[in-house]
Amino acid sequence: MHPGTGGHLDEITSGTVWRLRSRACWAEAAAQLMPAAERDPRTALCRAELLIEQCLYTADHWLEAEAALRLAEAAVTSTEQRAEAACARGFLAYLGSVLGPRDRLDEAQAALGRTSALLAPSAAGRPLLDFRRGLVAENLLRDQTAAWIAYRRAHDGAQAHGDTLLASSTWRHLAALALVGGDRVRAREGFLASLQLREELGFMVGVAPALAALAEVSEPAEAQRLRAEAGRLVQSLGGVPVWLVGRLGEAEPADPAEPGGHPGGPPGAPRGAPPRARPGVPGARQAG
């Protein structure tokens, strides 16, 4: 899901749509795709992913995302497209559980399970599926070991497929788990890699979370500068991500166990053994 992947998501990772998307203008980007989405299943899937991403950053616009996904689900014509639609369905259900009004864990697990059954082991969609399974494991099932394994697979797959944007997320989430496990060196490595990738891609809406995550493992003066920069960026984008608003002025790092307090998510994160699992950690971490 980044410029130049050569995959089916090129419609939302290049040109005008990418520029709108990266600057938090999801509705405008979706409008650009709507004419083609009404006749082309792949474009319909891309449009649905865009509007689901809007839910991630705004904790709102659920009805628009649901309508777009239903349109895509009705239009799919191949096994690959059915897998993509199921993966999107699982992610929307996950976000609804973490940021929305009700628990949709069963729906998320069922949809991601369908995705896995439909995808070949080497399919290009596997890394994204693994990443989303990691999110469910970490934030809904509270299983950090399973999350680390899924993120690691997603990270390796993202690198193998050249998916730089996904890698920026896997870096951040692996780094966050390293931080929970007490490894600040690997955490900083991952947070810094995530930030650099997002800046290189020009994915501006994702830069503020990366800055805030890096602040968690920085010296006080640098942390203050990073949070201030993130705050200015959030303000310039109209107050998104919403889960960062109000947190960036804190003098102390946010508790990773607090809702919205997870520092972030990653390509190529920590190496070696996964951090020790902490079952039952309260609250939801950063959604994606």
N, C-alpha and C positions, 0 to 999 in steps of 0.2 A: 504494500500500500504506500509506495513512495514513487516519485518521478523516476521513470526509466526501468521499472521492473519488467516491462514487456508482458505483463500478465493481464488478466481480464479486468483488473481494477484501474487500468490506465485512464479511464474516463474521469476518475476522481483524484488522480495523482499527477495531472499535468495540465498546462494551459490555464484558461480562465477559471475552470472549476477548482483546480488546485489552489490558485491564488485566493479565491473566495473562501474555500474550506480552511486554509491555513490561517486566515484572519477572522475566523469565527463567524463567517457569513454563510452558515449552512443552508438556510432557507433559500437564499439567492442562488447558491450552487445547485441545490436540488431543482430549482426552477429551470436552470439551464439544461438539466437532464430530462425534464418531464416529457417533452415531445417524443424523444427517442425511447423513453422508458415505457411508454404506452404500447410500443410495438416490438421492443427488443428485450428479452429476459435478462440479458447480462447488464444492460443499462439500468433496468429496474432494480436489480440486486445492488448495483453500485449506489443508486439513489437511496435505497433503504439503508445501506451501511452509513451513508452520509448523515441521514436523519437520526440514526441510532447514536452516532458519534455526538450529535448535538445534545441528545439526552445525557450522555456521559459528562459533558462539560457544563450543562445548564441545570441538570436535575429537573428538567421540564420538557414540554413538547412531546409527551408520550403518545398522544393520539396521532400526531403527524407521522411519527416513526412506525406506529402500528399499522396505519393505513398504507404506508409505503411498502412495508414488509408483506402485508397481505396481497398487495398488487404483484409483488415479485414472486411470492409463493404460488399464486394462481397462474403465473406465466411460464414457470420453469418447464423445460422440455428434455432435460438430460439428467443423468445421475449426478454429474458434477454440479450442475445448477441446484439440484435438490439438496446436495450436501452444503453448498454455500448458503442456501436459504435457511437450512436447519441450524447452521453455525450462527447466522445472524439472529435467528429466533432465540437460541440459547443465550447469546450475549444480551439481547434486549431483556430477557427474563432475569438474567443476573443483575443488570443495572436496575431493573424494577425492584429487586430485593434489597439492593444496597442503598439506592438513592430515591426510590419510589415509595408508594404508599403501602405495599403489601409484600409478603413473602412469596417468591415464585421459584424457590429452590428446586422443587420437583420438576417444574417445567424446564428450567435451565439444564438440569442434569439429563433429562430425557432427550432434549433437543441436541445437546452436544454428543450424547450417546448415539443418536441417529446419524449425526455427522460422521463420527468415527466409523460406523458400520458401512457408510456409503463411500468413504474415501479410501483410495489405495494407499498402502504404507508409504510410498514415495511421493504422494500427491503434493502439489504446491500449496494446497490449503492446510496441510498438516501443522505447520508451525503456528498459524493463527489459532487453529483448534487447540493445540497444546497450551498456548498462552491463555486462552479463555478458560480452559480447564484449570489452569493454575490459579486464576482469579477466583473461581468458584471454590477450589480447595482451600485457599488462604482466607478468604473473606466471608465465606458462608459456612464451610465445614470446619474451619479453624485447624486445618491440618497443614502445618508449615512444611513438613517433610515432603508430602505429596505435592505441595505447591512448588517447592524448590525443584523437584524432579521434572515437573511439567514445564516450568520456566526454562530450565536448562535445555530440555529438548527443543522448546520453542526457539531459544536463542541460537542453538546450533543450526536448526533448520532455517531460521531467518538469514543467518550468515551464508548458508549453502545456497539459498535461493536469491541472495542479493536484496533481501527486503530490509532496507536500512531503517525505515520508520518503525517497523515491528521490532527491530533490534534495539532501537532507542528505548522502547518500552521494556523489553526483556532485561536490558542492562539495569534499568532503574528498579525493577521489582526484585531482581536477584540481589542488587546492592542493598535494598531495604531489608531483605532477609539476612544478609550478612551483618547489617547493623544490629538487628535484633539479636543475632548470635554473638555480638560483641566484637566483630572484626571491622573496625573503623577504616583500616587501610583498604581492604577490598571494597567496602562500601563507598569510600570516596572515589576509588577507581571507576566503579560502575556508574555512580552519579555523574562524574565528570564526562565519561564516555557518552552517556545519554544526552547530556546537554550539548556536547559538541556535535553529535549527529543531528539533533533537531535544529541547531543553528545552521549547520551546513545545508540542510534540506529547506530551510526557510519555513518550517512548521511553527509559526509564531504562537499559535494557541497552545502548543505543547511545550513552549520554552519556559513559561512561568513555573509550571510544576517541576521542571528539571532544575531551575534555579533554586526553588524552595528546598528541593531534596538535597542539593549540594550544600546548602546552608546548614543542614543538619549535622554535617561532619566538618564544618569549617571553624576557624578561630573566630572569636566574637566580632572583631572588626570586619572581617570578610563576610561573615554570616549576615551582619547588618546591611552591608552593601548589596549582597545577593538578594535579600528579602526586599530591600527598597527597589531594586531593579525589577524584581518580579511584580511588586505592587504597582509600579508604573505601567508595566505591560498589561496587567489585568485591567487596570483602569482604562487604558487605551483601547482595549478590546471590548469594552462595555460591561465589565464585571464578570468575566469568565476566565478560568473555571470558578464556578460559584463556591466550591468547597475550599478554595484558598482565600476568599474574601473574609476579612476579619482575623485571619491567622498570621498574616505576613508582618504585622506590627509587633508580634510577640517577642519579648526579649530572650525567652528560652525556647529551645527546640520543642516542637509539638510532640506529644506522646504518640508513638506509632500505634498504640492500641486505641487511641481516640478516633471517633468517626472523622474521616478526612485527614487524619494525622499521618498516614503512611507516607514516608518520604517519596516514594516513586516506583517505576517499573521498566525493563532492561535488555540489549543484546550482549551476550558474552559475559555474563556477570561473574560472581565469585567462583573460583575454582576449588576443587577438593570436596570435602564432605559438606553436606548441607547443614544449616544451623539446627540446633536442637529444637524440636517441636514444642510448642507451648499450648496444649489443648485448652479450649475454653476461654481464650483471650476475648474479653468483651469488646463490643463495638466493631464497626466496619472500617476497614482501612480504605485507602484511596481506591477508587473504583476501577481505574484502568491506566 
